[in-house]
Amino acid sequence: MTQQGSRLAGKVAIVTGAGRNIGRAEALSLMREGAKIVVNDVGGAEDVVKEIRDAGGDAVADSHSASSWAGGEAIVKTAIDAFGRIDILINNAGIVRPARIDRMDEETWDAVVNISLKAYAATIRFAAPHFIAQGDGGVIVNTGSTSGLGHNSMANYSAAKEGALGLTRAVARDLGRYGVRCNLIRPISHITGTFTPEIQETIDIAAEFDIPLMGNRHLGQPRITALPEHVAALTTLLCLPSTAHVTSQDFYVAGDEIARHADPELIRMAFKPGGWTLEALEDPHTLDNLVGDIRKRFLP
């Protein structure tokens, strides 16, 4: 078995949002496996580069925002100019701006969607031609969130993060023929700086009205503190040769809990030759077959 420290030797990785917390931990973890790192962040990138170099690794800093096509292109260019190639792209950048949907302004919506979704598409757009031209595959890991499963007062962030899952599945299909794999992780780490009073308020409201924050599960504390290093371990695993067959998947990690979400599937189906009408849909048998198992949630 290949020893830790060499499994990504010769590989070049871009990590966005790597100036602190999860992104920093991911950059350091990939470095420990031998990868050269482009540390991208609008602040803090130079500090992480120094940390990597002090540990014997190779890294360069990039401070472009990926929230535009031009920014995504510039970040990829930094990798090509510094190291001549790109093998791994970790899209970790993201921001949160909580507001209930009836109180959310356009600026707040756009700010979150641009950083937490558009930025991922921008970096992938300009990394993909290099993956294809190099001819030896590549790895993309996008950072989603359990908020994408539905999170009160976070419609902008929920939409962006579940959009990142749709992006992941589409990119896996677009680039799979070239050996490029693309997966998504949903981390919960309580030492990320994102659990602001505003975020805590959304959690408190969910508890007050008995609203699950993780699909059909309530947000529970992991049995051990969820550190960025726990998230970075999963991210690094998805870049290793041992997971070369894994693509278009949706993972969740928090502390000592890890899981993989199922692909979407039809759970109730009915068929009517000639197509459906409102009257046919309202037939008691059809209605029960379609929605009879749904229990009222979120409603008074």
Secondary structure, DSSP 8 states (H G I E B T S, - for coil): ---TTSTTTT-EEEEETTTSHHHHHHHHHHHHTT-EEEEE-SSSHHHHHHHHHHTT--EEEE----SSHHHHHHHHHHHHHHHS---EEEE-------B-GGG--HHHHHHHHIIIIIHHHHHHHHHHHHHHHH-S-EEEEEE--GGGG--TTBHHHHHHHHHHHHHHHHHHHHHGGGTEEEEEEEE--TTSS---HHHHHHHHHHHHTT--SBTTB-----SS---HHHHHHHHHHTTSGGGTT--S-EEEEETTEEEEE-----------TT---HHHHTSHHHHHHHHTT----S--
